[in-house]
């Protein structure tokens, strides 16, 4: 799961990034209005943490741009502003939540999880598909009630495929999801193939049907 932290306070941004990385999120950062707009224009995120007061522009205008592009990224406004007017305006434009500084990082993580669960998995804590079951809070996977041990990247890939079921996903999109913006600098996406190969092998060895299809020259699809 990929998070964009739009925050100009470097210490706070790094603190959020370190905590969320420990929670298995891939974090990217933007410290100015322009940096944020540039990233939003190019990349997709599972959740965006948006400060309202930024060098070079207003965070509300970033939110308006996200909605104008009809992006499905979850958005949590994070701001020192505590006025009811700012909160209402952000929620009316389309923010999913609002958190006022200072806050506990554990609460931030809980709110991110809640938004992703609602948007991608219909508020379910347990995602099931026939013999396959995924416990989202525990980050565990079972096939026919038997545990399957996945790496962090493999688990993230599995969630990404299931949340985009029956859609063709290119190798470049998968590389960006796994590695973030550094994917643009990679010479090849062979590492994506390796993670997918290992994921398929582990699921099939556990008795899971082959839902993950390879579409040669196009990408991959989790087929139901």
KANOR-V879524 format. One record per pair of residues at least 12 apart in sequence whose C-alpha atoms are under 10 Angstrom apart, sorted by the first residue. I is the first residue (numbers start at 1). GAP is how many residues later the second one is. Records with the same first field share a line. If there is no record, write none. Layout:
# KANOR-V879524
I = GAP ; GAP
This chain:
# KANOR-V879524
1 = 22 ; 23 ; 24 ; 25 ; 26 ; 44 ; 45 ; 46 ; 112 ; 115 ; 152 ; 154 ; 155 ; 156 ; 158 ; 159 ; 176 ; 177
2 = 18 ; 19 ; 22 ; 23 ; 24 ; 25 ; 26 ; 42 ; 43 ; 44 ; 45 ; 46 ; 71 ; 154 ; 174 ; 175 ; 176 ; 177 ; 178
3 = 14 ; 17 ; 18 ; 22 ; 23 ; 24 ; 25 ; 26 ; 41 ; 42 ; 43 ; 44 ; 45 ; 46 ; 70 ; 71 ; 72 ; 109 ; 177
4 = 13 ; 22 ; 23 ; 24 ; 25 ; 26 ; 32 ; 35 ; 36 ; 39 ; 40 ; 41 ; 42 ; 43 ; 44 ; 45 ; 46 ; 69 ; 71 ; 176
5 = 12 ; 22 ; 23 ; 24 ; 25 ; 26 ; 31 ; 42 ; 43 ; 44 ; 45 ; 46 ; 71 ; 73
6 = 22 ; 23 ; 24 ; 25 ; 26 ; 27 ; 29 ; 30 ; 31 ; 42 ; 43 ; 44 ; 45 ; 46 ; 47 ; 48 ; 53 ; 56 ; 71 ; 72
7 = 22 ; 23 ; 24 ; 25 ; 26 ; 29 ; 42 ; 43 ; 44 ; 45 ; 46 ; 47 ; 48 ; 52 ; 71 ; 72
8 = 21 ; 22 ; 23 ; 24 ; 25 ; 43 ; 44 ; 45 ; 46 ; 47
9 = 22 ; 42 ; 45
10 = 19 ; 20 ; 21
12 = 90
13 = 14 ; 15 ; 16 ; 17 ; 18 ; 36
14 = 13 ; 15
15 = 90
16 = 33 ; 88 ; 89 ; 90 ; 92 ; 93
17 = 12 ; 88
19 = 86 ; 87 ; 89 ; 90
20 = 85 ; 86 ; 88 ; 89 ; 92
23 = 83 ; 86
24 = 115 ; 128 ; 129 ; 131 ; 132
25 = 21 ; 84 ; 127 ; 131 ; 153
26 = 19 ; 20 ; 130 ; 151 ; 152 ; 153 ; 154
27 = 18 ; 20 ; 21 ; 152 ; 153
28 = 17 ; 20 ; 151 ; 152 ; 153
29 = 19 ; 20
30 = 20 ; 24
31 = 20 ; 23 ; 24 ; 25
32 = 19 ; 21 ; 22 ; 23 ; 24 ; 25 ; 26 ; 27
33 = 18 ; 19 ; 20 ; 21 ; 22 ; 23 ; 24 ; 25 ; 26 ; 28 ; 29
34 = 20 ; 21 ; 22 ; 23 ; 28
35 = 20 ; 21
36 = 12 ; 14 ; 18 ; 23 ; 26
37 = 22 ; 24 ; 25 ; 26 ; 28 ; 29
39 = 142
40 = 22 ; 25 ; 26 ; 29 ; 31 ; 33
41 = 24 ; 25 ; 28 ; 30
42 = 139
43 = 130 ; 133 ; 134 ; 137 ; 138
44 = 27 ; 28 ; 29 ; 129 ; 132 ; 133 ; 136
45 = 26 ; 27 ; 28 ; 29 ; 30 ; 131 ; 132 ; 135
46 = 26 ; 27 ; 28 ; 29 ; 66 ; 67 ; 69 ; 70 ; 73 ; 74 ; 114 ; 131
47 = 25 ; 26 ; 27 ; 28 ; 29 ; 49 ; 65 ; 66 ; 68 ; 69
48 = 15 ; 18 ; 25 ; 26 ; 27 ; 28 ; 29 ; 30 ; 47 ; 48 ; 64
49 = 25 ; 26 ; 27 ; 28 ; 29 ; 30 ; 48 ; 49 ; 50 ; 59 ; 63
50 = 12 ; 13 ; 25 ; 26 ; 27 ; 28 ; 29 ; 45 ; 48 ; 49
51 = 25 ; 26 ; 27 ; 28 ; 29 ; 30 ; 48 ; 49 ; 50
52 = 25 ; 26 ; 27 ; 28 ; 29 ; 34 ; 38
53 = 25 ; 26 ; 27 ; 28
59 = 18 ; 19 ; 20 ; 31
60 = 17 ; 26 ; 29 ; 30 ; 33 ; 35
61 = 29 ; 32
63 = 12 ; 13 ; 14 ; 27 ; 28 ; 30 ; 31 ; 32
64 = 26 ; 29 ; 30 ; 31
66 = 27 ; 28 ; 29
67 = 26 ; 27 ; 28
72 = 47 ; 48
73 = 22 ; 23 ; 42 ; 43 ; 46
74 = 20 ; 21 ; 22 ; 23 ; 38 ; 41 ; 42 ; 44 ; 45 ; 46
75 = 15 ; 16 ; 19 ; 20 ; 21 ; 22 ; 23 ; 37 ; 40 ; 41
76 = 14 ; 15 ; 18 ; 19 ; 20 ; 21 ; 22 ; 23 ; 32 ; 35 ; 36 ; 39
77 = 13 ; 14 ; 18 ; 19 ; 20 ; 21 ; 22 ; 23
78 = 19 ; 20 ; 21 ; 22 ; 23 ; 24 ; 25 ; 30
79 = 19 ; 20 ; 21 ; 22 ; 23
80 = 19 ; 20 ; 21 ; 22
81 = 18 ; 19 ; 20
82 = 16 ; 17 ; 18 ; 19
83 = 17
86 = 12
87 = 12 ; 13
96 = 15 ; 16 ; 18 ; 19 ; 23
97 = 14 ; 15 ; 17 ; 18
98 = 13
99 = 12
110 = 27
113 = 23 ; 24
117 = 19 ; 20
119 = 44
120 = 39 ; 40 ; 42 ; 43 ; 44
121 = 15 ; 38 ; 41 ; 42
124 = 12
125 = 12 ; 13
126 = 12 ; 13 ; 14 ; 15
127 = 14 ; 32 ; 35 ; 36
128 = 13 ; 14 ; 15 ; 34
129 = 14 ; 33 ; 79 ; 82 ; 95
130 = 13 ; 14 ; 78 ; 79
131 = 12 ; 13 ; 14 ; 15 ; 76 ; 77 ; 78
132 = 12 ; 13 ; 14 ; 16 ; 71 ; 74 ; 75 ; 76 ; 77
133 = 12 ; 13 ; 14 ; 15
134 = 13 ; 14 ; 21 ; 24 ; 25
136 = 23
139 = 13 ; 16 ; 17
140 = 15
141 = 14 ; 17 ; 62
142 = 61 ; 64 ; 66
143 = 60 ; 61 ; 62 ; 63 ; 64 ; 65 ; 66
144 = 62 ; 63 ; 64
145 = 61
146 = 60 ; 61
147 = 59
148 = 51 ; 54 ; 55 ; 57 ; 58
149 = 50 ; 53 ; 54
150 = 48 ; 49 ; 52 ; 53
151 = 44 ; 47 ; 48
153 = 24 ; 25 ; 26 ; 39 ; 42 ; 43 ; 46
154 = 24 ; 38 ; 40 ; 41 ; 42 ; 43 ; 44 ; 45 ; 46 ; 48
155 = 40 ; 44
156 = 21 ; 22
157 = 17 ; 20 ; 21 ; 35 ; 38 ; 39 ; 42
158 = 38 ; 41 ; 42 ; 54 ; 64
160 = 14 ; 17 ; 18 ; 62
161 = 13 ; 50 ; 51 ; 59 ; 60 ; 61 ; 62
162 = 49 ; 50 ; 59 ; 60 ; 61 ; 62
163 = 59
164 = 57 ; 58 ; 59
165 = 46 ; 47 ; 56 ; 57 ; 58 ; 59
166 = 45 ; 46 ; 47 ; 54 ; 55 ; 56 ; 57 ; 58
167 = 52 ; 53 ; 54 ; 55 ; 56
168 = 45 ; 46 ; 47 ; 50 ; 51 ; 52 ; 53 ; 54 ; 55
169 = 45 ; 46 ; 49 ; 50 ; 51 ; 52 ; 53
170 = 45 ; 47 ; 48 ; 49 ; 50 ; 51
171 = 17 ; 18 ; 19 ; 20 ; 21 ; 22 ; 46 ; 47 ; 48 ; 49
172 = 12 ; 16 ; 17 ; 20 ; 47
173 = 19 ; 46
174 = 15 ; 18 ; 19 ; 22 ; 45 ; 46
175 = 13 ; 14 ; 15 ; 16 ; 17 ; 18
176 = 13 ; 16
178 = 13 ; 14 ; 17
179 = 13
196 = 16 ; 18 ; 24
199 = 13
200 = 12 ; 13
210 = 12 ; 13 ; 14
211 = 12 ; 13
212 = 12
